Amino acid sequence: MGERDEKTLNLLLIILFYEGVKFVLNTFIGGIDIGAAIFTAMAAFILIKRFPKYGNYIVAIGLAAIALHHLPGNLSSFFAKNWKSGIYLLEAIGDIGFAVLLFAHKGIRAHFAQTDT
């Protein structure tokens, strides 16, 4: 495995770790969310198994859609001085950042474009 492949796998591990921590944190703050559990499990499966081909785009679109869906409510709560909204805004930044990474990073795109799984 070349250096680029190791860097790509490390980026994917960081994204998986982020998703896991985010799910646990959100569970403690707001309780169990079945939709979040399903998305986290699906994203982990796709990122680990590299299935389906180009699954990185599915996870990226999911992360961005979730962040953008919750953004208006989180912003209004943030300006109302709700401390949870600060955490949720940080999550939104992370979600958008990782979505861009999954969508645009050359190594990740190449990793998911390979067909020999």
BELHUDA-V62842 format. One record per residue. SS is DSSP state (helix for helix, strand for strand, loop for the rest). PHI is phi in degrees with one decimal (none if undefined). OMEGA is omega in radians with two decimals (* if undefined). Layout:
BEGIN
ss=SS phi=PHI omega=OMEGA
ss=SS phi=PHI omega=OMEGA
END
This chain:
BEGIN
ss=loop phi=none omega=-3.12
ss=loop phi=-78.3 omega=-3.12
ss=helix phi=-61.6 omega=-3.13
ss=helix phi=-63.9 omega=3.13
ss=helix phi=-63.6 omega=3.12
ss=helix phi=-65.5 omega=3.10
ss=helix phi=-63.2 omega=3.13
ss=helix phi=-63.7 omega=3.12
ss=helix phi=-63.4 omega=3.09
ss=helix phi=-63.7 omega=3.07
ss=helix phi=-61.8 omega=3.12
ss=helix phi=-65.2 omega=3.08
ss=helix phi=-64.5 omega=3.10
ss=helix phi=-63.5 omega=3.11
ss=helix phi=-63.9 omega=3.10
ss=helix phi=-62.0 omega=3.12
ss=helix phi=-61.2 omega=3.11
ss=helix phi=-57.7 omega=-3.13
ss=helix phi=-61.6 omega=3.12
ss=helix phi=-65.1 omega=3.13
ss=helix phi=-64.1 omega=3.14
ss=helix phi=-61.5 omega=3.14
ss=helix phi=-63.6 omega=-3.14
ss=helix phi=-64.0 omega=3.14
ss=helix phi=-60.7 omega=3.13
ss=helix phi=-65.6 omega=3.09
ss=helix phi=-66.4 omega=3.11
ss=helix phi=-68.4 omega=-3.09
ss=helix phi=-75.9 omega=-2.99
ss=helix phi=-121.5 omega=-3.11
ss=loop phi=91.9 omega=-3.10
ss=loop phi=-67.7 omega=3.06
ss=loop phi=-121.5 omega=-3.07
ss=helix phi=-61.1 omega=3.11
ss=helix phi=-60.9 omega=3.11
ss=helix phi=-66.8 omega=3.12
ss=helix phi=-63.9 omega=3.13
ss=helix phi=-65.1 omega=-3.14
ss=helix phi=-63.0 omega=-3.13
ss=helix phi=-62.6 omega=3.12
ss=helix phi=-64.7 omega=3.13
ss=helix phi=-63.2 omega=-3.14
ss=helix phi=-63.1 omega=3.12
ss=helix phi=-62.5 omega=3.13
ss=helix phi=-59.5 omega=-3.11
ss=helix phi=-63.2 omega=-3.08
ss=helix phi=-70.7 omega=-3.14
ss=helix phi=-80.2 omega=-3.05
ss=helix phi=-86.7 omega=-3.13
ss=loop phi=58.4 omega=3.14
ss=loop phi=-131.8 omega=0.01
ss=loop phi=-78.3 omega=3.07
ss=loop phi=-56.3 omega=-3.08
ss=loop phi=66.6 omega=3.12
ss=helix phi=-63.8 omega=3.10
ss=helix phi=-59.0 omega=3.12
ss=helix phi=-70.5 omega=3.11
ss=helix phi=-63.3 omega=-3.14
ss=helix phi=-66.2 omega=-3.14
ss=helix phi=-61.7 omega=3.14
ss=helix phi=-64.7 omega=3.10
ss=helix phi=-62.1 omega=3.12
ss=helix phi=-60.6 omega=-3.12
ss=helix phi=-65.3 omega=-3.13
ss=helix phi=-64.3 omega=3.12
ss=helix phi=-63.3 omega=-3.12
ss=helix phi=-62.2 omega=-3.11
ss=helix phi=-69.8 omega=3.12
ss=helix phi=-64.8 omega=-3.08
ss=helix phi=-89.0 omega=-3.04
ss=helix phi=-59.1 omega=-3.12
ss=helix phi=-59.4 omega=3.13
ss=helix phi=-66.0 omega=3.13
ss=helix phi=-66.8 omega=3.11
ss=helix phi=-66.8 omega=-3.14
ss=helix phi=-66.3 omega=3.08
ss=helix phi=-69.2 omega=-3.14
ss=helix phi=-63.2 omega=3.14
ss=helix phi=-72.0 omega=3.04
ss=loop phi=-89.6 omega=3.08
ss=loop phi=66.7 omega=3.05
ss=loop phi=-90.0 omega=-3.03
ss=helix phi=-63.8 omega=3.14
ss=helix phi=-63.7 omega=-3.11
ss=helix phi=-64.9 omega=3.06
ss=helix phi=-61.8 omega=3.10
ss=helix phi=-65.0 omega=-3.13
ss=helix phi=-66.0 omega=3.08
ss=helix phi=-67.9 omega=3.05
ss=helix phi=-62.8 omega=3.07
ss=helix phi=-61.5 omega=3.14
ss=helix phi=-62.0 omega=3.09
ss=helix phi=-63.2 omega=3.10
ss=helix phi=-62.6 omega=3.14
ss=helix phi=-59.7 omega=-3.14
ss=helix phi=-65.2 omega=3.13
ss=helix phi=-60.4 omega=3.14
ss=helix phi=-71.5 omega=3.06
ss=helix phi=-63.7 omega=3.10
ss=helix phi=-62.5 omega=3.13
ss=helix phi=-61.6 omega=3.13
ss=helix phi=-63.9 omega=-3.09
ss=helix phi=-83.0 omega=-2.92
ss=helix phi=-111.6 omega=-3.06
ss=loop phi=-68.7 omega=-3.06
ss=helix phi=-58.8 omega=-3.13
ss=helix phi=-65.9 omega=3.13
ss=helix phi=-68.0 omega=3.10
ss=helix phi=-60.0 omega=3.14
ss=helix phi=-66.2 omega=3.14
ss=helix phi=-59.7 omega=-3.12
ss=helix phi=-82.8 omega=3.13
ss=helix phi=-79.4 omega=3.14
ss=loop phi=-66.2 omega=-3.10
ss=loop phi=-103.7 omega=-3.06
ss=loop phi=-90.4 omega=3.12
ss=loop phi=-98.8 omega=*
END
